[in-house]
Every structure is written in C-alpha cells, then in structure tokens.
Amino acid sequence: MKIQSMTLKNIGHFKDLTIPFAPLEEGKPRVTVFIGNNGSGKTNILKSLVTALSWLPARIRTERGRGLDIPEEVIHNDEHSAAVSVNVLAHNQEFVWTLSKAREGKKNQFSSDLKAVSEWADIYRTQLTENQDVNLPLMVFYPVERSVLDIPLKIKAKHYFEQLDAYDNALEMGVDFRRFFEWFRAREDIDNEERLFYELEKQSQDIDRVLELWERFSTLLDETENLNEKWEKSGRKDILLSKQIFEKMAKLKLAEQEMNEIMENKEDTSKLCLDVPLKSVKQAIKEFTDFENIWVQRKPKLRMMVSKNGKEFNVFQLSQGEKSLMALVGDIAQRLAMLNPNLDNPLEGQGVIMIDEADLHLHPQWQRQLIDRLTKTFPNCQFILSTHSPLVISDSKDIVVYSLENGEMSRLPSQYGQDANMVLLNAMDTAIRNEKITEKINHLIDLIQDNQLSLAKEKLAELRQELPENHLELNKAQLLLKKQEIRHEKNSEKPRTSQFD
C-alpha cells in the first residue's frame, strides 16, 4: 500500500491544501518530513491523516465499524465545517474517501464518503475468511506525548495476541511498553517451548546417530578381528589381508571420532531464537540500538534485560533516549510481526508509520541515523514524520521535505549533505547562534574592515571574556585584525610623495 495524497479543507491553518506524499518518484525512500515553527500545523496534518486512516482497521474488524471523527476544535476559525480526503494505492487500485465534520448546530458544506475505505476493508475481511494467514497493513501513530510506561512485574491476567489486536491503540495512544512487555514475554515462552522441543529432537537424533555408529563400529571390530586371525594363520605374509586390516582400522577410527564429536560438541541453544515474530523484534531493536540481546529475566525478579557493550542492564537503567527508541522500534516490529504471520521476515510487512517530532529524546548522532535506520529496518513501510532537527533532514537522501508557514506549504530542495547551520538558516529560518552575539561579532568585523583597529581590539577583548575559549568566529576575527594591522604598518612605512614630483 502507498498513501499518495491527502487534501485538507478548513483544517487548522489550512483552508485548502493538497499534500502529495513520498515517493513522488518510484524507487525513492517512502519518507515525507514536515518542518515548521511550533503552531505551523505539522501535528494537525499528521492527526488528520490518522483520523482518515483509522476507518480502515475499524471496518476490517466489523463491516460498519467507526474510526475517529474530526475534532470540532481543529475546524478553521472562520469556517463552520471541515473535511479530510485521502488517496491510497493498494491492490493495484486507488481508494479515495472523505471524512467531514460540521460545528454543532451548523450546516456541513462537505459530505463524508466512506465507500472506498469500506471496499478496501472488505477485501481484507474476505481474505481473512478464506485464509487465516493473510497479511495486513500496519497503521500506527506516535504523538509528541508518547512515553515509556512502567513494565509490569506481575501480570495478573493473561492476554491473547491475535492478528487484529495489532491495531489496538495503534492510532490513538502511541508507545505502549506495558503491552509490548507482555507480548514479548508471551513470545519468549513460546520460543522456550520450541527450543526445548528442538533440543529434545536434536538429542534424539544424536542418540540415534551414536547407536548407528556404535553398531557399525562393532561390526567393523568383528571384521577386523577375523582378518587378523587369517593374517596370523598366513604367517603374517598375506599382503592383501594386511591392506584390508589397515582399511578396517581406518574406518574404526573415523567411526570413533564421529561418536566423540557428537557427544562432546553439543550445540549451545541458549541464544538460539526459533520464534519468527520474536526473532524479528530482537533484530529490529539490535539494528537501531546496538543492544546485543534483549530478554525477560524471570528470577529472582521479573524484569526486561538488555546486553550492551558486553554488560547486562535492566531496561530501567537505560537513558530516556535509549528507552524511548527501544520502545518505539519494538512497538513497530511487534505490530508488524502480529499483522504478517505469513512472512518469513515480518519486518518486510507493509504499512504507514507516522511520528510527530521524530527527533524527540534522541542524541544528535541518532537523529542523523534515524531515517536511514527506519527505512533499512522496515523497508516496505511508508514514513510520515515531523521534526525540529536539521540533522534529520540533512543526513537523509531522496526524501520529501515540506516547510509549513502561515497556512502555506512549500517543498524544499534536497538538504542532503548540507551543513546543519545552513539548514537552520536556509530551511528552518533560524539563526545559527544567539542574535546578540551575532550582532556583536558582525560589529567587530565592521570595525576591523573600517580600520578602526584600536576600538576593534577592545571589542575583541570584551568578547573573549564573554565567549568560550577557542571560539571559531573570534579566532577568525583575530586573524583578520592581525592582517589589517600588518597592512596598516606597511602603508605607514611608505615615503610620502608630492603631487608635483
């Protein structure tokens, strides 16, 4: 599936806005990023898409299921009604539907038309009726208010995670670490059972193989003894018998070695993961966080553990950024695993993932890698993000970036490879440093260029006291001042000539 576009009518700041979503060109990453000041409408765009898409999982569950409604408070202040329309490409056809809302007591100038989303949902309901292993698309939204909830140490009621349960709270609440922990623990129990069965089966196979080798060893031993007797009776002169004895002894040695190898080289299955959904989640978290392993420790206390740089940590000991990233990625991977039971690698499932302020809680290094890791870990998902970080959009190639301002939207040229300061200045219309300091530095440069060198020295000394040592711009200004002083000295040493000479 691919969301091709969305149209907003009287939503927030937007009177009439159509948004084409990436990829606008085939073969490009499916990533659309919105930037803009606080209050520019980034969240309204994401939540409008969430509202429209919520009707698909609702109608997959039941034929007349209801999704989210447009909140009255997002209707444009000058208008009485609003509408959201989406265009989605799925199953080689387009599905376009519209959701509208009028203020209480006001007439709606738009009409809701949900026929297309009902038809799309019906395709999945039909497939689910005929084939229980059908794969479903992921639709999930992570708002700014997302948080990592406490992990329960005791689970009173056992939950059953069916395929459609992957849509629970997917578009309304964000990261649910409690539910993720319960799912992870349940899948680990399944994996432990599968590994135990695997170990028993492997042991049974090894025992059968050892018995088979022992039987062959005994037969070879009897045959060798018979040949030895014949060789002794021949006066130890029969060369053919001697050769046969040598060959039998070589086979005896090989059989003995193979038995010893089976008994001594038992496979270490402690880190073996046989459950495909659990394996895919562990893989996703490892690719994002570089945690070598993640597991549930049951004794002496129930807790979730990770292995990091060769050491074991309780999840509670991780930083907020690490916990947030692990919870986000784990939640996406878990839902994909539940929705795609028919895939060898559930991380290759399709869907749309929406993240408001994707850079939230992330170290700048992780901000740089965020989009690249998202698209590599979940290659068939479409991402629609908002951010305040220049690092998110300057380190990602071939993504679509829209800037929002005063109810207008403009597509930015690629920021890939740009200096973060240039992105701040040109794309985000933000000064690269404190405006007062910038003014003082610019004034210093003007003094130097105007040859007011004494005053320039004073201002330079003042800024040296105010700013950190080795400030780059001050070092540049000092070099420029030195050059001007040298140039001034050379000019003063030249003899003066009369105009009559």
N, C-alpha and C positions, 0 to 999 in steps of 0.2 A: 504494500500500500504506500501511497505517497500523497500528502496534502499539497495540492497545487496552489491554492489561493484561499484567501478569506476576505470578505467585504464587511465593513462596519458602517452602520448607518446610525448617526446620533449617539455614539458610544463615547463617553468621556469627552475628551477634547475633539474627537473626530466626527465631523459632520458626514463625510462620505469618503471612505478610504478603502482601497483595494490593495491587498498585500500579496504579491507573488512570493511563494516560499521556495527555498533551495530544494533540489537542484534546478536552477534555471537552465543549466546545460547538463546533458546526460554525462555520466562518468565523473561528475564532481561530487565532493562530500555533501551529504544531506544536512547542512548546518546553516541555520539562519540566526543571526545575532542582532539584537536591538540595543542601541545605546542612546543615552539622553540624560538630561538632568532629572533629579527627583521631581515627580509630578508631570513628567513629559508624556506619560501614557504607556510605558513599557508593560507594567503589570496589567493594565486594562486589556491590552492586546492578548497577552497570554491567557488571562482568565476568560476572555471572550471565546478564545479557541477551545479552552477547557469546557466551557458551557455547551458549546455546539457539539463537541465530540462525545460528551457524556451520554448522549442519547443512543449511541451505538451499543455500548455494553449493557445499558438498561434494556434495550429491545432485543439483545441477544438472550438475556435472561427470560424475559416474557414478551409476548407479542405486543402488548400495549404498555410496556414499561416507560417510566418517565425519567428523563435526565434532569439536569439542572435548569433553572429558569434564569433569565437575565435579571439581575437585581435592579430594582427601581432606582436606586441611588446612582447608578452609572449612566443613566439617561442624560444626555446633554441638557444643560440648564435651560436652554431656550426652546426645548422641544418637549412634546408630550409622549413620544413613543420612540422605540429604537429597534434595530434588527441586526442579526449576525447571520451571514451566509458563508458556507464552506464548500469547496470543490475538492473532492478526493478521488484519486485514481486507484482503483482496486479491481482485481479480477478482469483486467483489460477493458474496463469501462469506467465512465465518470459517474460519481454520485454527488449531486448538489442538493443541499437542503437549507432551509431558512428558519430561524427561530426569532420571534418578535415579542415585544413587551410594551404595554402602554401604562402610563401612570394611572393610579387609581382614580376612577371617575372620568378618565379621558378616553377619547376615541383613538384607536390604533390605526395609523396611516399605512402600516405594513401588515403582511399576512404570513403566518407561520405555514411552512410547507415541509412536512417531515416524511413525505412519501419515499424519498430516495434512501434515507437512513433506515427506514423500515424494510425496504427491499434488500439493502445490504445486509442487515441483521438476519433477514430471512434466509439468505444464502448460508450463513453460519449455522443457524438453527437446523436447517435441512441436513447439512454435513454432520452436525453433532448427532442427529437422529440416526443417520446411516452409518457413521464411522466415529467411534468414540476417540480415535487418535487424531482427529483433525487439529491443526494448529491455528491459534487465534492471535490477532494483532495486539500488541501492548499499547496502552494509552495511559500515561502517568504524568503527573504534575507535581513539582516540588516548589512550594511557595517560599517567600522570604522567611516566613515564620516556622520553617521546618526545624525540627530539633531532634536530638537523640534521646529517646525515653530510657528510663531505667530498665535494666534487664531483670526480669523476674527470677528470683532464686527458687521459688516454688511455683509450680504450675498446678493449680487445683483441678482444672477441667482440661481434658484432652481435646484438642481441636483437630478437625479433619480438613486437610487442604485439598479441595477439589479444584479442577481446572478453572472454573468460573470464579472461584474465590480470589484469584489473582487480581480481579478488578475491585475488590473491596478497598475502599478508601484511596484508591489509586489517583483519583482526580479531586479529592477533597481535603486530605489531611497531610500528605507528604510522607516523610520517612517515619515508619512505624517499627522501631527497633525491637519492641516487645514481640510483635508478631513475627518479625524476622528471626529472632532468637528461638521462638517456639518451632517455627518451620525448620530451622537449621538443626535443632535438637532432634526433631522427629525424623528428618532425613538421615542424620547420623546414626540413629537407632537402626534404621533400615540398612544403612551401609554396614554397620557392625554385624548384623544378621547375615548379610550377603557375604561379607568377608569370612565369617565363621564357617558358612557353608562351603565357601571356596577353599578354605584351609582344610576342612574335613575331606573334601573331594580330592584335593591335592595330596593329602596324606594317604588316602585310599589308593590313589594312582601310584604313589611312590611305593607303598607296600606291595601292590600287585607287581610292580616292576622289579622290586627286590626279590620277591618269591620266584618270579620268572627267571631272573639272573641266577639265583641260587640253584634252581633246578638245572639250568644249563651248566652251571659250574660243577655240580655233582656228576652230571653225565660226562663232561669233559674230563673230570678227575678219574672216573672209572675207565674211560677210554685210554687215558694216559697210562694208568697202571697196567692195563692189558698189553699196551705196546711195549712197556718197559720189560714185562715178563718175556715177551717174544724176543726182545733185543738181547736180554740176558742169555736166553737159550741159544741164540745165534752166535754166542761168544763175543758179543758186542762188536760184530763186524758188519752187520747189515746197515748200509748207508741209508737206504730208503726208509727203514724203520727209524733210524736216528733223526732223519729230516721230519718225519711225521710227529715224533715225540716233541721236537722243537716247536713245531707249529701249534700243537695242542697246548703246550705250556704258555705260549704267547697269548692264546685265546683265554686261557685260565687267568692270566694276569690282567687282561683287559676287562674280563667279567668282574674280577675282584675290585679293580679300580672304580668301575662304574657303580658297584654296590656301595663302596665307601663314599663316593661323591654324593650319591643320593642321601645317604644317612647323615653326612657332615654338612653339606651345603643346603640347608633348609632355607626356603625363601622368607625374607623379612616382610611380612604383610602389614606391619603396624602403621605404615604411612600410605598403604595402598588404598585408593578410593575407587570403589566399584559402582557406586550410585551415580548415575549420569547427572541428574539435577544438582546434587551436592558438589560433584566434581566441577561443574561449570561455574558455580558460585565461588568456590575456592579459587578457581583460575582467574575469574574476573577481579576479585579482591587482590590477588597477588600481583596482577598486571598493573593495578592502579597504585597500590600502597607499598609494594615490595615486601610485604609480610610473607615470610617463607611458608607459614602454615597458620591455619585458624581451626580451632576445635573447641568442643564443650568438655570441660573438666567436671566430672561428677563427684569426685571425692578429693579432699574432705568436705569441700563446699561446691555447690553447683555454680559454675561461672564460665564465661566465654574467655578463651585464651588465644593469644597470637604469639608467633615466633618472629622476632625482629632482631636482625644483626646477631643471630646465634643465641639470643636470650629470650626467655619466656616472660610475657606480660599479661596481666589481667586487662581486659578491654577498658576497665575503669581507670587504668593508669595511663592511657593514651592521651595525647593532647586533644583539644576540642576539634582542631582541624583534621587530625587522623580519624577520630571517631566519626565526624560528620562525613568524611569522604568514604570511609568503610561502610557506613550505614547507607549512604546514597547508592553506591555501586552494588552493595549486597542486595538492596531492595530491588533495584532494576534487574539484576541477574536472577534473583529468586522468582520474580513475576514472569520473566521470560521462560524460566525452567518450568513453571506451572502451566503456562499457556502453550508451550510447544513440546508436548510429550512424544511427538513423532519425529523429532530432530535428533540426530546423533550429537550435535552440539547446540543446545538451546540458545546459546549466546548469538547464534546466527538468525534468530527469530526476527520478525518484522514488527514495526510499531513506531510510535511518535513519543518522544521524551521531551517534556517542557520543564525548564529550570529557570526560576526567577533569581536574578543576582547569582549567577553560576560561580562567581569568584568568592562567595561568602565563606569565611573562616579559612580560606586557603592561603598558604605561603606563596609568595611570588613565583617561586620555582614550579609549584604545582599549577599555578594559574597559566604559566607558559605551556604546560604539557596537557592541560585539561582537554581541549578539543581533540587533539591528536590521539590521546588515550581513549576518549569516548568512542571515536569513530573506528579505532582499531579493535577495541574490545567488543563493541556492539555494531558490527559492520553493516547490518541491514536496517538499522533504525534511523529515523529522521530526528534531528535535534533542533529545537527552537528555544533559544536562550536569551536572557538579558544580562548585561554586565556593566560595571563601572570601571573595569580594569583595562588599561591599554594593552597589558601583556596578553590577555585572552585573544584579542583580535590581531595583534601584530605578529604572533608566532603561529598563526594558522593560515594555510594556503587554500585558495579557491573556495572560501566561504562567502556567504552573502551577508553584508553588514548594512543595516538601516539606521539612520540617525533620526531621532524624533525631536521636534521643536515647534511649539505653538500650534499643535494640531496638524502639522505637516510632516511628511516622511520623505526622506531622500536617501538614495542608495549611495554608499561611499565607495570610492575606488579601493582596490586591494591595499590593505595596510601591512601585508606580509613583508617581514624583514625591516620594517621601519623602526627607527629609534623610538623607545617608549615616550620620550619627551616630545617628539614630533607628533606622535599620535595624540597625546594630551593636548597639544597646541592646535593642531590642524583638524583632527577628527572630533575631539571632545570639547574644543573651545575652552580649554582650561590652561591657565598659566603654569609653566613648568616649575616655578618657585614662588615664594612669598612675594606679593606685589610690591611691598615697601622695600624689601631688599633688592628686588629687580630695579626699582626706581633709583636707589642709591648707587648701584653698580653702573647703571646707564649714565648717571650724572658724573661718576668718576671717569668713565671713558670719555665723555664730552670734555671734561676739564683737561685731560691728557691731550686730546686731539686739538684743543684750542691753545695748547702750550701754556696753560696756567698750572705749571708744574709744582710750584710751592703749595698751592691750595690742594692739588691732586695728592701730594704726599700726605697732607693732613687727613684728607678723607680716606685714603688707603689705610692709614694707621688706625683710624676710628673703626673701619670695617674689620680690620684684623682683630681688634678687641671684641667685636660683636659676633663674628662668624667663626666656625671651627677651623682648626689648623689645616693647612693644605687644601683650602677651598680652591677649586679649579678656576673659577672665574676671576678670583682675586690674583691668583698666580699669573693668569693671562694679562690682567691689568698691570701687574708689576713689571712684566716683561715689556709691555708696550711703553710704560713710563720710562724704563731704562733706555729703550731705543730713542725716545724723544729727547732724553737728557743728552745722550751721546750726539745726536743730530744737532741739538742746540749748541753744544760745546764746539763742534766743528764749525758751525756757521759763525760763532763769535770769534774764532781764531783767524778767519779770513781777513786780509787787509782791506780797508775801505778805499774805494777809488772815486775820483771826482768825475762828474759828468763832462768836464772839459778836457779830461785826459785823452 
